[in-house]
Amino acid sequence: MKTFWMIAAVCCTAALGCQPLGVENRRGNTRPEAVDSLDAPLQKGIYVSALETVDSTCYICLFRDFEEVLRIPVGPGDEVSPDGDMHHICGGNLYTEYVTRTETVIKKNGKDFLRYPGREVLRGILADGDQLYTLGQNRSGEGFAFRRNGTILFSSETGRIWGDLLDPSTAPTGALYLDRHLMSFCYYTVENDSRQWYVVQDGSRTGVRVPSDVTEVFDLKVMDNRLCMVVRKGFTTAPVLLVDEEEYDLHDAALPVGRDFRLARVGNDIAFYGSLYDPRRKEYMTGMWTRNGLEQTFPGKNDLVYEDGGFLAYIGFDDAGQVTLSSPWAGTMGLEGVFRYPTCRQGCFADGRFLFAGTPRDSGASPLVWNDGAVTKMAPGLILTGISLDY
């Protein structure tokens, strides 16, 4: 790699209330028991996670192609959190995270998988066969550990991970991602109100030199072994794309812009996307830029924007609970009804398919899965917490 990089160090620590089984629920289906692994189909399926309360007992359920394949009780005694942000569909399995007073507990399909000292929240999770890689931030806000099946591969006492599992630009693996088969993530430390940036790939840390005239970093990643940043320079409102030594100022500096720019790939090219605002027309627009200029736009300010293969899809959500969905192939569609506020986990854009798992605010209404325009209703009473295209 070229400029912006400086070798800082190579840091690698360590080597690379339950119903009895068989009881039927109120839909007449026998509750599947917790298992080590779920039999995976040869083709990708639609996985949906959901919460359901039956006879005062809360369960988290996993559906594959709308058939229930797993149901586990939720609560302190089971060490499973009801928080949907702590449920992860990964590699066709359901992983849950939980913290005790002294430990972090990760379960796979309801059974103990990892347990280690310290109270962490996962910022990244990536399954590779029997290996589970996790990136956990200390709940104090400083310090983290990168682990393989619980064994620490890299750690920092003061670092703060860049990205998390609640950002659609890093979904579904969060701040942890593969770049040319290298396990990668970024973090920063703060000294005297100044950030020092680092990239870690397969346990080796490299320091990043951010140009001195950069006043804000919107996003920073290693993409195709190139250091890429979307930044603001000086006091201009224009975003600037930096790819190693090259700089691309692709936007009219006179137009006020949003603060949600994120890096993306478009084929073999580097791109970024974000929201713009035209004060004359009082209109928002979402755009994607490659190094050659504006590539794609959508009208409106979008709450959750997803990118796949150089295309954008989005979920819009207003104060009244109305949801608008848009994909490159199905167009834009407003859903009937009023919905709970979605998180990025309730959307999935991959392999040319855009999915949304929505839960109405009315508990008696049926939740639904939107599959590029086709709608499938699920059983009333379910609260959908996540969706994924997975094996």
C-alpha positions in Angstrom: 0.0 0.0 0.0 1.0 3.6 -0.6 0.7 6.8 1.5 -1.6 7.2 4.5 -0.1 3.9 5.9 2.7 3.7 8.4 3.7 0.5 10.2 2.9 1.0 13.9 3.3 -2.5 15.3 2.4 -6.1 14.8 0.2 -7.0 17.7 -1.0 -10.6 18.0 -1.8 -12.1 21.4 -2.1 -15.8 21.3 -2.1 -18.1 18.3 -3.8 -17.5 15.2 -38.4 -21.0 32.7 -38.6 -23.5 29.9 -41.4 -25.7 28.5 -40.6 -29.4 28.2 -39.6 -30.7 24.8 -42.4 -31.8 22.6 -45.0 -29.4 24.0 -47.1 -27.8 21.2 -47.3 -24.1 21.0 -50.6 -22.3 20.2 -50.0 -22.6 16.4 -50.0 -26.4 16.8 -46.3 -26.8 15.9 -44.0 -28.9 18.1 -41.3 -26.7 19.5 -37.9 -27.7 18.0 -35.2 -28.3 20.5 -31.9 -26.5 20.8 -29.3 -28.1 18.6 -25.5 -27.8 17.9 -26.0 -27.1 14.2 -29.0 -26.8 11.9 -29.0 -29.0 8.8 -28.3 -26.5 6.0 -29.8 -26.8 2.6 -27.6 -26.6 -0.5 -29.3 -23.4 -1.7 -29.7 -20.2 0.2 -32.8 -19.7 2.2 -34.6 -16.9 3.9 -33.8 -16.9 7.6 -36.0 -14.9 10.0 -35.5 -14.5 13.8 -38.4 -13.5 16.0 -39.6 -13.2 19.6 -42.8 -14.7 20.8 -44.4 -14.9 24.3 -46.4 -18.0 25.1 -48.0 -18.5 28.6 -45.8 -15.7 30.0 -42.6 -17.4 28.7 -40.6 -15.5 26.0 -38.9 -17.5 23.2 -36.6 -16.6 20.4 -37.5 -18.5 17.2 -35.7 -19.1 14.0 -37.5 -19.7 10.7 -36.0 -21.0 7.5 -38.1 -20.3 4.4 -40.9 -19.6 6.9 -40.8 -23.0 8.6 -39.8 -22.9 12.3 -36.5 -24.8 12.8 -35.5 -23.6 16.3 -37.2 -22.2 19.5 -35.3 -21.4 22.7 -36.4 -19.8 26.0 -35.3 -16.3 26.8 -34.3 -15.0 30.2 -31.6 -14.6 32.8 -31.8 -18.3 33.8 -31.3 -19.3 30.2 -28.6 -16.6 29.6 -30.3 -15.4 26.5 -31.3 -11.8 26.1 -34.7 -10.6 24.7 -32.8 -7.7 23.0 -33.1 -8.2 19.3 -29.7 -6.5 18.8 -28.1 -9.4 20.6 -29.4 -12.1 18.2 -27.3 -12.9 15.1 -28.1 -15.1 12.1 -24.8 -16.2 10.8 -23.9 -19.1 8.6 -27.4 -20.5 8.9 -27.3 -20.6 12.7 -28.6 -18.4 15.5 -26.0 -16.9 17.8 -27.0 -15.1 20.9 -24.9 -12.9 23.2 -25.4 -12.3 26.9 -23.4 -10.7 29.7 -23.3 -11.7 33.3 -21.7 -9.6 36.0 -18.3 -11.0 35.0 -18.6 -12.9 31.7 -19.6 -12.7 28.1 -21.7 -15.7 27.0 -22.3 -16.6 23.3 -24.7 -19.5 22.5 -25.2 -21.3 19.2 -28.7 -22.4 18.6 -29.5 -22.2 22.3 -26.4 -24.2 23.5 -23.2 -22.9 25.1 -20.6 -22.1 22.5 -18.2 -19.5 24.0 -17.8 -18.1 27.6 -15.0 -15.8 28.5 -14.2 -13.2 31.2 -15.2 -9.6 30.6 -18.3 -7.8 29.6 -18.3 -7.2 25.9 -20.8 -6.2 23.2 -20.3 -7.7 19.8 -19.4 -5.2 17.0 -18.6 -7.9 14.4 -19.3 -11.6 13.9 -18.2 -13.8 11.1 -18.6 -17.6 10.7 -16.1 -19.7 8.7 -17.0 -23.3 8.9 -16.5 -24.4 12.5 -14.6 -21.2 13.3 -16.5 -18.2 14.8 -14.6 -14.9 14.7 -15.9 -12.2 17.0 -15.0 -8.6 17.6 -16.2 -7.4 21.0 -16.0 -3.9 22.5 -15.8 -3.5 26.3 -19.1 -2.2 27.6 -17.1 0.6 29.3 -16.6 2.0 25.7 -12.8 1.6 25.6 -10.8 -1.6 24.8 -11.8 -4.6 22.7 -10.8 -8.1 21.7 -10.7 -9.9 18.4 -11.2 -13.6 18.9 -11.4 -16.9 17.1 -13.6 -19.4 19.0 -13.0 -17.3 22.1 -9.2 -17.3 21.8 -7.8 -13.7 21.6 -6.0 -12.9 18.3 -5.7 -9.2 18.9 -6.7 -6.8 21.7 -6.4 -3.2 22.8 -7.0 -1.7 26.2 -8.0 1.7 24.8 -9.1 1.2 21.2 -12.6 1.9 19.9 -13.9 -0.2 17.1 -15.0 1.6 13.9 -18.4 0.3 12.8 -20.9 -2.1 14.4 -23.6 -4.6 13.7 -26.3 -1.9 13.5 -24.9 -0.1 10.5 -26.4 -1.3 7.2 -23.2 -0.4 5.4 -21.4 -3.1 7.3 -24.2 -5.6 7.4 -24.4 -8.5 8.0 -21.0 -9.1 9.6 -20.6 -5.7 11.3 -17.2 -4.0 11.7 -15.5 -7.3 10.9 -15.1 -8.1 7.2 -13.0 -10.0 4.7 -10.7 -8.2 2.3 -9.0 -10.5 -0.2 -9.5 -13.3 2.3 -7.9 -11.3 5.1 -9.9 -10.8 8.3 -10.1 -7.0 8.6 -11.4 -4.3 10.9 -10.5 -0.7 11.8 -10.3 1.1 15.1 -9.1 4.3 16.6 -7.7 5.7 19.9 -8.2 9.2 21.3 -5.4 11.3 22.7 -5.7 15.0 23.4 -9.1 15.1 21.5 -7.3 13.7 18.4 -8.0 10.3 16.8 -5.2 7.9 15.8 -6.5 5.4 13.2 -5.4 1.8 12.8 -6.2 -1.1 10.5 -5.9 -4.7 11.6 -5.7 -7.6 9.1 -5.3 -11.2 10.3 -4.0 -9.9 13.7 -1.4 -7.5 12.3 -1.9 -3.8 13.1 -1.0 -0.9 10.7 -1.2 2.7 11.6 -3.0 5.1 9.3 -1.9 8.7 8.5 -4.9 10.9 7.9 -4.0 14.0 5.9 -3.7 17.1 8.1 -6.4 19.1 6.3 -9.1 16.5 7.0 -11.6 17.8 9.5 -13.9 14.8 9.6 -13.7 11.1 8.7 -17.1 9.7 7.5 -15.8 6.2 6.7 -12.6 4.3 6.6 -11.9 0.8 5.3 -9.4 -1.4 3.5 -10.9 -2.4 0.1 -9.0 -4.6 -2.4 -5.9 -3.9 -0.4 -6.3 -0.1 -0.8 -6.9 2.3 2.1 -10.1 4.1 1.3 -11.7 7.1 3.2 -14.6 9.4 2.7 -13.7 12.6 4.5 -14.5 16.3 4.8 -11.6 18.7 4.2 -11.3 22.1 5.8 -14.7 23.8 6.3 -16.2 22.8 3.0 -19.4 20.7 3.0 -18.2 18.6 0.1 -17.3 14.9 0.7 -13.9 13.8 -0.7 -13.0 10.2 -1.6 -9.4 9.2 -0.9 -8.0 5.9 -2.4 -4.4 5.5 -1.4 -2.6 8.5 -2.9 -5.4 9.6 -5.1 -8.1 12.2 -4.2 -11.5 12.5 -5.8 -13.6 15.6 -5.0 -16.9 14.6 -6.7 -19.5 16.9 -5.3 -20.6 20.5 -5.7 -19.2 22.2 -2.6 -22.1 24.7 -2.7 -24.7 22.1 -1.9 -25.1 21.3 1.8 -24.8 17.5 2.4 -25.6 14.9 5.0 -23.2 13.3 7.5 -24.0 9.6 6.6 -21.5 8.9 3.8 -20.3 5.3 3.6 -17.9 3.4 1.4 -19.1 0.8 -1.1 -17.8 -1.4 -3.9 -19.1 -1.1 -7.5 -17.7 -4.0 -9.4 -13.9 -3.5 -9.1 -14.3 0.2 -8.4 -14.5 2.1 -5.1 -17.6 4.2 -4.4 -19.5 5.9 -1.6 -23.1 6.9 -0.9 -25.0 9.3 1.3 -27.8 11.8 1.6 -27.9 15.3 0.1 -30.2 18.2 0.7 -31.1 20.9 -1.8 -32.2 24.0 0.2 -33.7 25.7 -2.8 -36.1 22.9 -3.5 -36.2 21.7 0.1 -35.7 18.2 -1.1 -33.5 15.3 0.0 -31.8 12.9 -2.3 -29.7 9.7 -1.8 -26.8 9.3 -4.2 -23.9 7.0 -5.0 -20.7 8.2 -6.5 -17.8 6.3 -8.1 -14.5 7.9 -8.9 -16.0 8.9 -12.2 -18.9 10.9 -10.6 -22.5 10.5 -9.7 -23.7 7.0 -10.4 -27.2 6.5 -9.0 -29.8 8.5 -7.1 -33.0 8.0 -5.2 -35.4 10.7 -4.1 -35.9 11.4 -0.4 -33.9 11.1 2.8 -33.6 7.4 3.6 -33.3 6.0 7.1 -31.6 2.7 6.2 -29.6 2.4 2.9 -28.1 -0.9 1.7 -25.6 -1.5 -1.1 -25.0 -4.7 -3.0 -23.0 -5.0 -6.3 -23.2 -1.3 -7.0 -26.9 -0.9 -6.4 -28.8 0.8 -3.6 -31.9 -0.3 -1.8 -33.5 1.5 1.1 -36.1 1.5 4.0 -37.8 4.8 4.7 -39.7 5.3 7.9 -41.6 8.4 9.0 -42.9 9.6 12.4 -46.3 8.0 11.8 -44.8 4.5 11.4 -45.3 4.4 7.6 -42.7 2.3 5.8 -41.5 2.8 2.3 -39.3 0.3 0.6 -37.3 0.6 -2.6 -35.1 -1.8 -4.6 -33.6 -1.4 -8.1 -35.9 -4.1 -9.5 -39.1 -3.8 -7.6 -39.1 0.0 -7.5 -40.6 2.0 -4.6 -43.6 0.7 -2.6 -45.3 2.0 0.6 -46.5 -0.7 2.9 -50.0 -0.7 4.3 -50.2 -0.3 8.1 -48.2 1.2 10.9 -44.9 -0.5 11.8 -42.4 -0.6 14.7 -39.2 1.3 13.9 -37.0 -1.0 11.9 -33.3 -1.6 12.5 -30.8 -2.6 9.8 -31.1 -6.2 10.9 -34.7 -6.2 9.6 -33.4 -5.6 6.0 -31.2 -7.7 3.8 -29.9 -6.8 0.4 -27.8 -9.6 -1.2 -27.6 -11.7 -4.3 -29.9 -9.3 -6.1 -32.7 -9.7 -3.6 -33.9 -7.1 -1.1 -35.8 -8.4 1.9 -37.6 -6.6 4.8 -39.0 -8.2 8.0 -41.7 -5.8 9.4 -43.7 -6.0 12.6 -46.9 -3.9 12.9 -47.4 -1.8 16.0 -50.8 -3.5 16.4 -49.9 -6.7 18.3 -52.9 -8.5 16.6 -51.7 -7.8 13.1 -49.6 -10.2 11.2 -45.9 -9.4 10.7 -44.6 -9.8 7.1 -41.6 -10.4 5.0 -41.3 -8.3 1.8 -39.2 -10.0 -0.9 -38.7 -7.6 -3.7 -42.4 -6.8 -4.0 -43.8 -10.2 -2.9 -45.3 -10.2 0.6 -45.5 -13.2 3.0 -47.4 -12.9 6.2 -46.3 -14.6 9.4 -48.2 -15.6 12.5 -49.7 -12.8 14.7 -47.8 -12.3 17.9 -44.3 -12.7 16.5 -41.9 -9.7 16.8 -39.5 -10.0 13.9 -35.9 -9.1 14.9 -33.7 -10.1 12.0 -33.6 -11.5 8.4 -30.9 -13.0 6.3 -30.2 -14.8 3.1 -28.0 -17.7 4.3 -27.0 -21.3 3.9 
